[in-house]
Amino acid sequence: MTLQNTLRHHHHLVELGSLLATAGAADAFADVFGEHRHGIVLLIALGLALITTTVGHHVWLRRSDHAPPREPAVASADETVTGVVWRVRTEIDNTPGRLAVLAGALAAVGANIHGLDAQPAAAGVVVDEFLVETPPETSAQQLCDAVRAVGGRATCAVPTDLLALVDAPTRALDLAARLARRPDSLEAVLADLLEAEHVQIHPADAAPWDDATAGAWKADLVLRGPDGGVVTVSRPGLPFTAVERARARSVVDLAAAHAACRERG
């Protein structure tokens, strides 16, 4: 017999011994009190007293001043955002401490930062995109001036909605799931992903993709469509970054993959 089995065997013997001792004590207790005139009444009274004490202690613990601390409720975006939500984008030198300076400049004009997306650009340069909440009276010009004053370049600020505060990976997965359920929703998915003003899909039979003429389209972003056509995306006031272009291409590739699967059956 191994040591572990021996210890388990000892544990079971102790439990059995405790059970026998408890049963014997209860029987002796009942016999002693049963011989007295009021023994049964006393046993009932003791039982009721034990029940009352237990219930009272339970109620006492349930009181708010004695109960364990509760988890704080997670507020929704509608509850936590009371001002105007802005998307503020700027180019800065990728040097230590520069991000803290930018955050301080935004705070100085009353902007509360809810999110940050740092995207690589040229060598030594990074594109920082802030999701901030400001009082209603704060303007885009105030935000841009505050950022430019501390070294921000190509700065722009555009109002956005509460959906921008959703975690980016979660949002991307939700959009991918929507595209999988509804393959004809590519335009809407791209518009939501990029917060674009206008998305249009030009079929291949009407506008076949041509690398040489892709730049001739009057749009901020031009992509090869899932069927070999052209997808144009417009978003005035906020140029697309290289990362956003890559995200858009991935969504179009996903739509093309779904189309290929449907054709194969």
N, C-alpha and C positions, 0 to 999 in steps of 0.2 A: 504494500500500500504506500502510495507516495505521500509526501508531507502535506500537499494540498488536500488530498482526500482525507487524511487523518484529521486535519483542522476542520474540514467541513463536517466530518462525523462527530467531532467534539461539539461543534456548534449545535447540531441537531439534538445531541444528548442534553445539552444545557437548556434548549428550548422545551424539550419534553419534561425535564425536571421542574422547570418553572411552571409549566402547565399543571403538573400533578400537585405541586405545592400550593398553587393558587386555588385549585379545586378543593384540596383538603382544608385550607383556611376558610373558604367560603362555607363549607359544610359545617365545620366546627362553630363558626360564627352564627350560623342559622340555628344550630342545636342549642347553643347557650342562650340565645335570646328567645328561642321558642319555648324554653322551660319557664320563662317569666310570664306574668299575666299580660303585660303590655308589650311583649317582644315583637309580635307581628306588626303592631301599630308603629313601633319604633323603627323597624326595618323600612316600612313604607315611607315614614317621615324622612328618614335618611336618604332614601332614593329620590324623593321629591326635592329635598334640599340640594342634592347633587345636580339634578336637572336644572333647577332654578339658577344655581350658581354658574353652571356652564353656559346657559342661554344669556345670562346677564353679562358674563365676560365676553361672549361673542358680540353682543350689541355694543359693548364698550369699545371693542377693537374696531368696529365698523364706523365709529364716529370719525369725522374728518380730521380731528386733531390727534387721533391715535393711529389712523390708518397709514399704511406705507405710502410713500410719495408716488403719485401717478405719473405716467409718461406724459410729457407735454404734447398737446394736440398739434398736429401738423396743419398749419394754415394753408389754404389754397391761395393761388395767385390772386384771385379776386379779393381775398381778405387782406393780403399783405401789401398790395400795390394800390395806393390812393392818388398818386400823381400821374405824370406823363412818362411813358417809357420811351427811351431813345436808344438808337444804335449809333455809337460814336466810333469812327474809325480814323486812324492816323498812322503815319509812318514815323518811326523813331530809330535812332541809332541803337544798336543792340549792345548796350554798355551797362555795367552794374549800377543799380540805383535809379535808372531812368524810369522804370515802371512805377516806382514809389513816387517820383516827382509828378508823373502824370496823374496818379491817383489823388495826390494832394491838390493838384490844380482843379480836378473835377469836384472834389469835396468843397473847395473854396467857393464854388458857385452853387452849392446846395445839391450836388448830384450824389445819389446813393448808388454805389456800384453793386449790381446783382450778378453780373457774370463777365468773364473775360475770355477772349479767344485770341491767342497769339499765333500768327501765321508767318512763316519765313518768307522773305522777299529776296532782294539782292544781297550780295555779301555785306555783312555788317549792318544790315537793316532788317527790321521786323515790322510787320503790320499788326498793330494792336486794335482789337475791336472790343469795345466796352458796351455792355447793356446796363444802362443807368436809369434811375428814376429821379425825376426832378419835380419841384412844385410847378403848378400849371403856368405860372408867369415866366418861367425860364424859357429862353428862346434858343434856337439852334445856333444863332450867331454868338450868343454868350458862351455856349459850350465850345464852339470852334475857337473863339478868341482865347479862352482859358488854356486850351491844349496847345495852340500855336505859340502862346507866350512862353511855354517851357520847352520849346523845341520840336513840337509836332509838325509834320509836313503832310501835304495832300490830305488835309483833315476835312471830314464831312460828318454831319450829324443829321439823321433822318428819324422821324417818329416811327415807332413800331407798335406791335400789340403784345398782349400778355403771352401769346404762344411762344414768343421769342425767349421767354424765361424757362421754358421746358428744357430739361437736360438734352444736349445736342445728340448724343448717341441714341437715347430713347426716342427722340423725335425722328431720327433717320430710320430706325427700325420700324416705327409705326408707319412711316410713309412707304417703306419697302413692302410691308404687309398689305397696305392698301393697294399698291400697284399689283401685287400678286393676286389679290381678290378681284380687282377690276383692271385688267390690262389696258382698257381704253382711257384710264385716268392719268396718263403720263403728263399731259399738260397741267392738270391741277396739282399733281405731285411736285413737278418742277417749280411751279409757282409758289407752293408752300415752302419747299426746301430753300429756295433762294429769295423768298419774299419779293418775287418779281411782279412787275406791273402787267406785263403781257408776255404770254408764251404761245407760240404757234408752231404746229407741225405741218410741214409742206411734204406731201407724199412724193415718193420717188418718181412716179410717172409724170408729175407736174413740175418738180424741181429736183432732179437728180443731184446727188452730192458731187461737187467738183472742188478739189483742194485749191485750184487756181483762182476760182471765183468766190470762194467762201467769204473773203474779206469785203466783197461788194455788197453784201446784205446790210441793210440799215438796221442793225440791232447791236446791243451791247455784248451779246454772246451768241455765237453760231456753232451748232453742233451737228455732227452726222446723225441722221435719224435712224431709228431701229430698222427701217425697211430700206435704208440707203438714200432716203430723202434728206431734208434739211429741217433742223429745229432752231428757231430763233427765239431769243429771250431778251427782254428789255427791262431795265431797272434804272430809270433816270435818277441822278443825284448820288448814286453809290456804286462805283465801278466794281466789277467782279474781280476777286483775287484769284491767284493761281489755285489755291485750295478749293475755292468754290467752283471753279471750272472743272477741277478733277472730280468733285462730288457730283456735279451735273452729268459728266460723262459716265460715271459709274451707274447712275440711275438709268440713263439711256441704254447702257449695256445690259442692265438687268431686264429692261423691257424687251430688248432684242432676244435675250436668252429665253424669256417666257414665250415670246412669239415662236421661236424655233421649236420649243417643246410642244406647243400646241399643234404645229404643223406635223410633227412626227407622231402625234397622237399619244 
